[in-house]
Amino acid sequence: MAPPDPVPPAEGIRLSKQLADQGLASRREADAWIEAGWVRVDGHPAVLGQRVRPGQRIDIDPAARREQARRVTILLHKPIGYVSGQAEDGYQPAAVLVTAATHWREDPVRLPSHFGHLRGLAPAGRLDIDSTGLLVLTQDGRIAKHLIGEDSKIEKEYLVRVRYRGAGRLPEEAIRRLQHGLSLDDRELKPAKVSWQNEDQLRFVLREGRKRQIRRMCEAVDLEVLGLKRVRIGSVVLGKLPVGQWRYLGPAERF
């Protein structure tokens, strides 16, 4: 049986985007599945760039699921002085810290570290060079999309040590502005949860991740940031993981 005629762009959605929108894979991962011959549309092998209409049957070969299940996600306690992604300005990427020697001995996931777990690790979110705390590195495009996609609603929690540049104590009005009312780069920020953790430390909970967002928010209300640490992403917490060490995301853990 001959394959069906191509779907015109105006009538369909790119197959890789359809799989990503359904949460089955990232777009890049979906393209790899298509190249491997693991995706069929209405019984026919899919091709790169193919578009589909609503109602067309899409089948995924079990081999794609098995390959996906072998992918790992790593939680790293990033120290100050490392960048999240590619090396820049002479600073090393945090991924260089993921070695057998830095694997946390108390990792509850009893999975022996393997060189294959270091291949293709990508940061799912930023943590700037002057900040420390929880950084997610993953081989799974679905997790990256879930954490940093445009529609992500995952909370990120930070503890921020600050010093007020003005006289006395930071006014309550400044806290209200941090919670909602600030803009960066001519775009209004989403509402945030901001409260005092102790006398010199604020707790921020954000649902977005603009570049150096917390530092710039603090500057807007005359606060100097002395230290910044990310302690939670969704329901996954940094916990007792030591600085410079890493562990696996457990099979029962969900962001």
matplotlib code that plots the C-alpha trace (Angstrom):
import matplotlib.pyplot as plt

x = [0.0, 1.4, 2.0, -0.5, 0.1, 1.9, -0.2, -0.1, 1.6, -1.7, -3.6, -1.3, 1.2, 4.8, 4.9, 7.8, 5.9, 2.8, 4.8, 6.4, 3.0, 1.7, 4.6, 6.0, 9.4, 11.2, 11.2, 14.9, 14.2, 11.1, 13.2, 15.7, 12.9, 11.6, 15.1, 15.5, 12.2, 10.4, 7.4, 4.6, 1.6, -1.5, 0.7, 3.4, 7.0, 7.2, 9.7, 11.5, 9.5, 6.3, 3.0, -0.1, -3.8, -5.9, -7.2, -4.3, -3.0, 0.6, 2.4, 5.6, 7.9, 8.5, 12.3, 11.8, 10.3, 13.2, 15.8, 14.0, 13.8, 17.6, 18.1, 19.1, 18.5, 21.2, 20.8, 23.9, 24.7, 26.5, 29.2, 30.0, 32.4, 30.8, 28.5, 25.4, 25.8, 28.7, 32.1, 32.4, 35.0, 37.4, 34.8, 34.1, 30.6, 29.0, 28.8, 32.5, 31.7, 29.7, 32.2, 32.4, 34.4, 31.8, 28.8, 27.2, 27.7, 24.3, 22.5, 19.2, 19.1, 21.4, 22.4, 26.1, 27.5, 28.3, 30.2, 27.1, 25.2, 27.6, 26.8, 24.4, 23.7, 22.1, 21.2, 17.4, 17.5, 20.1, 21.9, 24.4, 28.1, 27.8, 25.0, 24.9, 22.3, 20.2, 21.0, 19.3, 21.3, 19.3, 19.5, 15.7, 14.2, 10.8, 12.1, 14.0, 10.7, 8.8, 11.2, 12.1, 9.5, 7.5, 4.5, 6.3, 4.6, 7.2, 8.2, 11.8, 12.7, 15.7, 17.2, 18.8, 21.0, 20.6, 21.7, 19.5, 21.3, 18.9, 18.4, 16.8, 14.9, 13.6, 10.1, 7.1, 6.2, 9.4, 8.4, 5.1, 6.8, 9.0, 5.9, 4.2, 4.8, 8.3, 9.2, 12.4, 13.4, 10.0, 8.1, 6.0, 7.2, 4.8, 3.7, 6.3, 6.2, 8.7, 9.0, 11.7, 13.4, 15.3, 16.6, 19.0, 17.7, 14.7, 12.9, 11.9, 9.5, 9.4, 7.5, 9.8, 13.5, 14.7, 18.4, 19.8, 16.2, 16.4, 19.5, 17.9, 14.6, 16.6, 18.5, 15.2, 14.3, 17.9, 18.8, 22.4, 22.5, 25.2, 24.4, 21.9, 21.1, 18.4, 16.9, 14.0, 12.6, 9.0, 8.8, 12.4, 14.6, 18.3, 18.2, 21.5, 23.3, 26.8, 28.3, 30.0, 28.4, 25.5, 22.9, 20.4, 16.7, 14.8, 12.2, 9.5, 10.5, 8.5, 9.2]
y = [0.0, 3.4, 6.0, 8.8, 12.1, 14.7, 16.9, 20.5, 22.8, 24.8, 21.6, 19.8, 20.0, 18.8, 15.2, 15.9, 18.8, 16.6, 14.0, 16.7, 18.3, 14.9, 14.7, 11.6, 13.0, 16.2, 17.4, 16.4, 13.0, 12.6, 13.4, 10.7, 8.2, 9.0, 8.6, 5.3, 4.1, 3.8, 6.0, 5.1, 7.2, 5.3, 2.2, 3.9, 4.7, 8.4, 10.7, 13.8, 16.9, 15.1, 16.8, 15.1, 15.9, 15.4, 11.8, 10.2, 7.1, 7.4, 4.3, 4.2, 1.1, -0.3, 0.1, 3.8, 3.4, 1.1, 3.6, 6.4, 4.3, 4.0, 7.7, 9.2, 12.5, 13.8, 16.2, 18.2, 20.6, 23.2, 25.2, 28.8, 29.3, 26.9, 27.8, 25.8, 25.1, 25.4, 26.7, 30.4, 33.1, 30.4, 28.9, 25.2, 23.8, 22.2, 18.9, 18.3, 17.6, 14.5, 11.8, 8.5, 10.2, 12.8, 10.5, 10.9, 7.8, 8.2, 8.3, 6.4, 5.2, 2.2, 2.5, 2.1, 5.1, 4.3, 6.3, 6.1, 8.3, 11.1, 11.3, 13.9, 15.4, 18.8, 21.4, 21.8, 25.4, 27.9, 28.7, 31.5, 31.3, 33.2, 31.0, 27.5, 24.8, 22.3, 21.9, 19.3, 17.6, 15.2, 12.9, 13.0, 15.7, 15.3, 16.4, 19.4, 20.5, 20.0, 22.2, 25.0, 24.9, 28.1, 26.6, 25.3, 26.0, 24.2, 26.2, 26.9, 27.8, 29.9, 31.1, 34.6, 36.3, 40.1, 43.4, 46.5, 49.5, 52.0, 53.2, 50.8, 47.7, 46.9, 48.4, 46.1, 47.8, 46.5, 43.0, 43.5, 44.8, 41.7, 39.5, 41.3, 44.6, 44.4, 44.3, 43.2, 44.0, 45.7, 42.5, 42.2, 39.4, 36.7, 36.8, 35.3, 34.2, 36.2, 36.2, 36.5, 33.2, 35.0, 38.5, 38.6, 35.9, 35.9, 32.9, 33.3, 30.9, 31.6, 30.0, 31.5, 31.9, 35.1, 35.7, 36.7, 37.4, 37.3, 39.5, 42.0, 42.0, 42.7, 45.6, 47.1, 47.5, 48.5, 45.0, 43.7, 39.9, 38.3, 34.7, 32.7, 29.1, 27.0, 24.4, 23.0, 22.4, 21.3, 18.6, 17.6, 19.1, 19.6, 18.1, 16.8, 16.5, 18.0, 20.8, 19.5, 16.1, 14.5, 11.8, 10.2, 11.2, 8.3, 6.4, 7.5, 11.2, 13.7, 17.3]
z = [0.0, -1.0, 1.6, 1.8, 0.1, 2.3, 4.6, 3.5, 6.2, 6.6, 7.5, 9.8, 12.7, 12.5, 13.8, 16.2, 17.7, 18.1, 20.0, 22.2, 22.9, 24.0, 26.5, 24.7, 23.8, 23.2, 19.5, 19.1, 20.6, 18.4, 15.3, 16.4, 16.8, 13.3, 11.8, 13.6, 12.0, 15.4, 14.4, 12.0, 10.9, 9.8, 9.5, 7.3, 8.4, 9.3, 7.7, 9.1, 8.7, 8.2, 9.2, 10.6, 10.8, 13.9, 14.1, 12.3, 14.2, 15.5, 16.7, 18.6, 18.5, 22.0, 21.2, 21.6, 25.1, 26.1, 24.9, 26.8, 30.0, 30.1, 30.1, 33.4, 35.3, 37.7, 40.6, 41.3, 44.1, 42.0, 43.7, 43.0, 40.1, 37.6, 34.8, 34.1, 30.4, 28.0, 29.2, 29.0, 29.9, 31.2, 33.6, 33.5, 33.0, 36.1, 34.2, 34.7, 38.4, 37.5, 37.9, 39.8, 42.5, 43.2, 43.3, 46.7, 48.8, 50.4, 47.0, 47.7, 44.1, 44.1, 40.5, 39.7, 37.9, 34.3, 31.6, 29.4, 32.0, 31.3, 27.6, 26.4, 29.8, 29.4, 32.0, 32.5, 33.6, 34.6, 37.8, 37.4, 38.2, 41.5, 42.8, 44.3, 44.9, 42.9, 39.2, 37.1, 34.3, 32.1, 29.1, 28.9, 26.7, 28.3, 31.7, 30.2, 28.4, 31.6, 33.6, 31.2, 28.4, 27.8, 29.5, 32.5, 35.9, 38.0, 41.2, 42.0, 45.5, 46.6, 49.8, 49.3, 51.8, 51.4, 52.7, 52.5, 51.1, 52.7, 56.3, 58.8, 57.6, 54.2, 53.9, 53.6, 50.4, 48.9, 49.8, 48.1, 44.9, 44.9, 45.2, 42.3, 40.6, 39.0, 35.3, 33.7, 30.1, 29.6, 30.6, 33.7, 36.0, 37.1, 40.8, 43.2, 46.7, 48.8, 52.5, 55.3, 56.2, 58.9, 59.6, 56.7, 54.3, 52.0, 50.6, 46.9, 45.0, 41.3, 38.3, 35.7, 35.2, 33.6, 33.4, 36.8, 37.8, 41.6, 41.6, 39.3, 41.4, 44.5, 42.9, 42.0, 45.7, 46.9, 48.1, 47.7, 47.2, 49.3, 48.6, 46.5, 46.8, 45.0, 47.4, 45.5, 42.0, 42.0, 44.7, 44.3, 47.1, 47.5, 50.9, 52.4, 49.1, 49.7, 47.6, 44.5, 44.6, 42.7, 42.9, 40.5, 40.3, 41.8, 39.8, 42.2, 42.2, 40.2, 39.7]

ax = plt.figure().add_subplot(projection="3d")
ax.plot(x, y, z, "-o")
ax.set_aspect("equal")
plt.show()
